[in-house]
Amino acid sequence: MSDRLLLMPWYKVTFSHEDIAALKHMALQDSFATIVVVHGAPRDAAMFSDTTIGVHEYYFSPGATKIAMALLAGYSAVACAAPTRSSLHLLVGHDGAEAIPFAPEA
C-alpha cells in the first residue's frame, strides 16, 4: 500500500433519523455506486455503514474520496480517523476490502 494512500483521510456522512426516513442514505449509496462503476470499480473505493444500532454514519475509504469528493461534499462529509473493519458493514465496494487501510483492531 502506498504511503500516499495512508495519508489520505477517511470521510464520513452522518444522517439524522429524519434523513433516514427520507431515504437520503439510499440516494447517497446509489449515487456512490454509480461513481464506482463509472471509474471501473477501484478495489480501494468503498462505502460502509456503522454497525452500531441507531447510529446513521456512513464511511468512505480514502480511495472513495479520490473519485467521489464532489458527491461527499454535497452531503457535508467530514474527514475522520480510519475506523476498524469490524465496526463497519460494506455497502458498496469489493468484498474483503484488502486494498483499504483500516485502523488496527483493539
N, C-alpha and C positions, 0 to 999 in steps of 0.2 A: 504494500500500500504506500502511496507516495506521501511525503511529508506535507505537501501542499493540501492534500485531502484531509489530513489530520488537523490542519489549521482552520479549515472551513467549518463554520458553526452549523449546528443543527438549528432548525426553526420549529416553532410550534404555533398552532392556532387554537385558541380557546373559545368555545361556544357556550352561551347561556342555555338554560333549559328551553327558553322561548325559541332560540335559534335552532335547537334540535327539533322542536315541534314543527318549525317552519321548513325543515329538511335542508338547512344551509350546509350541513356536513355532507349530505349526499351530493349537492351541487359542487362542492369543493372536490370531493372524491372523483366524481365523473369528469370534471374539468382536468384534474391532475392525470387521470388515466389516459385521457386523450393526448395530453402533452407527452406522456411517457411513450405512447405508441408512435407519435409523430417523430420522436427523437430516437427511434429504434430500440426502445426498451433497455436503456442502460442498466447494467447489473448493480450499479451503486445508487440508483434513484428509487426511493421507496417512500410510501406514506404509511404511517402506523397510527393506531388509536391506543390510548392508555387503557390498561386492563382494569383499572380501579372503577368499581361501580359508582355511578353518579358523577364521575369526572368526565368532562367533554373536551379533552385535549387531544389534538392531532399533531403528530410529529413528522417532520420531513428531514430525511437524511441529507448530508452535505451534497451528495450527488443530485438529489432532487432540487436543491436550491440553485444549482447550476443551470437547470433547464426550466424552472418554474417560478423564479423570483418575482416576476411581474404578477402572476396569479396570487402568490402568497402575500405580496404587498397589498393586494386588493382585499384580503381577509385580515389585515392588520397582524400578520405573523411577526413574532419576536424571536430574536436569537436566544438560544438556550444551551445549556450543557447537554452533552450526549447522554441519553438515557441508557439504562441497561436493557439488554434484549428481552429478558424475562418479564419486564414491566409493560411490554407492548404486544399488540396484535397487528399482524401485517394486513393491510387493506389493499395496497397497490404495490406491485414490485415482484421480484423473483423470490421464490420460496428459498429459505436457507440464509439469504442475505449475507453471504460470505464476504462480499465486497464493501460492506457497510461498517464504519467504525463506531461500535457501541462502547459505552462505559463498561469497565470491568464489573463483573458480578461481585457483590459483597461477600 
